[in-house]
Amino acid sequence: MQTISLASLQPGEQATIRAINAEEGLFQRLTALGFRIGKRIELVRRARFAGPLHVRIGSTDIVLRETEARRIQIADTLRP
């Protein structure tokens, strides 16, 4: 199974979170927001000019920077 970063998803695609490669503070913050290993995540939209990513985990919508999205490893991508 190949893992890629969340930043590589395209709008409408879904995937499963496989790992979060972040220092303790960021890891705790992402976990508190709902980013957990095994959870399904969907990229709703991507802002222009390397702006933030709008993602959905369950019924929760979250906006995060691309640099943070690169730290989240995903697998099992589903295209719409």
ZADO-131507 format. One record per atom (N, C-alpha, C): residue in three letters; x, y, z. Coordinates in steps of 0.2 Angstrom, whole numbers, plus 2048, in hexadecimal, padded with zeros to 3 digits. Atoms other than C-alpha are relative to their C-alpha. Layout:
BEGIN
alaXYZ;...
This chain:
BEGIN
met8047FA800;met800800800;met804806800;gln7FC7F9801;gln8078117FA;gln7FD805804;thr8027FA7FC;thr806820806;thr8028067FC;ile7FE7F9803;ile8068327FF;ile7FD805805;ser8027FB7FB;ser803842808;ser7F98037FE;leu8077FD800;leu7F284A80B;leu8008067FA;ala8007FB805;ala7F8859800;ala8007FE7F9;ser801803807;ser7F884E7F1;ser7F97FE7FD;leu807801802;leu7E584B7F1;leu7FE8067FB;gln8047FB804;gln7DA8547E4;gln7F9801803;pro8077FF7FD;pro7C985B7E9;pro7FC7FB7FE;gly805805801;gly7BC84E7EB;gly8037F9801;glu7FD8067FF;glu7C88407EE;glu8007FF808;gln8008027F9;gln7C88367FF;gln8067FB801;ala7FB8057FE;ala7D582C808;ala8007FE807;thr7FF8027F9;thr7DA824818;thr806802803;ile7FA7FD7FD;ile7E682C824;ile8047FA803;arg7FB8067FE;arg7F5820827;arg805802805;ala7FB7FE7FB;ala80182B831;ala800808800;ile7FF7F9800;ile80483C837;ile807801803;asn7F97FE7FE;asn816842837;asn801807802;ala7FF7F97FD;ala817851842;ala803800807;glu7FE8007F9;glu81F857852;glu7FA800804;glu8068027FB;glu815854862;glu7FB806800;gly8057FB800;gly80D865862;gly7FB8007FA;leu804801806;leu806864850;leu7FC7FA800;phe803806800;phe802852852;phe7FA800805;gln8067FF7FB;gln7F7856862;gln7FB8047FD;arg8047FC803;arg7EF864859;arg7FB7FD7FA;leu804803806;leu7EA85A849;leu7FC7FA803;thr8048067FC;thr7E484B855;thr7FA803803;ala8067FD7FD;ala7D985785E;ala7FB8037FB;leu8047FE806;leu7D285D84D;leu7FC7FA7FD;gly804806802;gly7CD84B849;gly8057FC7FB;phe7FC803805;phe7DC84683E;phe8037FA804;arg7FD8067FD;arg7DF834844;arg8017FA7FB;ile7FF806804;ile7E682483C;ile7FA7FC7FF;gly806804802;gly7D981A833;gly7FA8047FE;lys8067FC801;lys7CD828831;lys8008027F8;arg8017FE807;arg7C682C81F;arg800808800;ile7FF7F9801;ile7CA83E819;ile7FF8027F9;glu8017FE807;glu7C484780A;glu8028077FF;leu7FE7FA802;leu7CB856801;leu7FA8047FD;val8067FC803;val7BD8637FE;val8028057FB;arg7FD7FC805;arg7C78707F6;arg807803802;arg7F97FE800;arg7D88777F3;arg8008087FE;ala8007F9802;ala7DB88A7F4;ala8058017FB;arg7FB7FF805;arg7E58927E6;arg806803803;phe7F97FE7FE;phe7F78977E7;phe8037FD806;ala7FE8047FB;ala7FC88A7F3;ala7FD802807;gly8047FE7FA;gly7EF8907FF;gly7FE7F9804;pro8028057FB;pro7E688580D;pro7FC7FB7FC;leu805806802;leu7DD87480A;leu7FA800805;his8078017FD;his7CB87280F;his7FF7F8800;val801807800;val7C9860815;val7FA7FE805;arg8068027FC;arg7BB85681D;arg8027F9803;ile7FF8067FD;ile7BD84982A;ile7F97FE803;gly8068017FD;gly7AC84182E;gly7FB8067FE;ser8047FA802;ser7A085082F;ser804806802;thr7FC7FA7FE;thr7AE85C835;thr8048037FA;asp7FC7FD805;asp7B5868828;asp806804804;ile7FA7FD7FD;ile7C786E82C;ile8048047FA;val7FB7FC805;val7D387B822;val8077FF803;leu7F98017FD;leu7E5877824;leu8058027FA;arg7FB7FE805;arg7F587D81C;arg8037FA7FC;glu7FE806804;glu7FD87380E;glu8067FD804;thr7FA8037FC;thr80D871819;thr7FE7FB805;glu8028057FB;glu803869826;glu7FD7FA7FD;ala803806804;ala7FA85E819;ala8057FB7FE;arg7FA804802;arg80B858813;arg8027FB806;arg7FE8047FB;arg80E850824;arg7FB7FA802;ile8058067FF;ile7FE845823;ile8007FC7FA;gln7FF805805;gln80183581A;gln7F97FC7FF;ile806803802;ile7F282D811;ile8017FA7FC;ala800806804;ala7EE81D808;ala7F87FF7FE;asp807802802;asp7DF8157FF;asp7FC8067FD;thr8047FA803;thr7DA8247F4;thr7FA7FE7FC;leu806801804;leu7C98247ED;leu7FE8067FC;arg8027FA805;arg7C582F7DE;arg7F88007FF;pro8087FF801;pro7B38367DC;pro7FE7FD7F9;
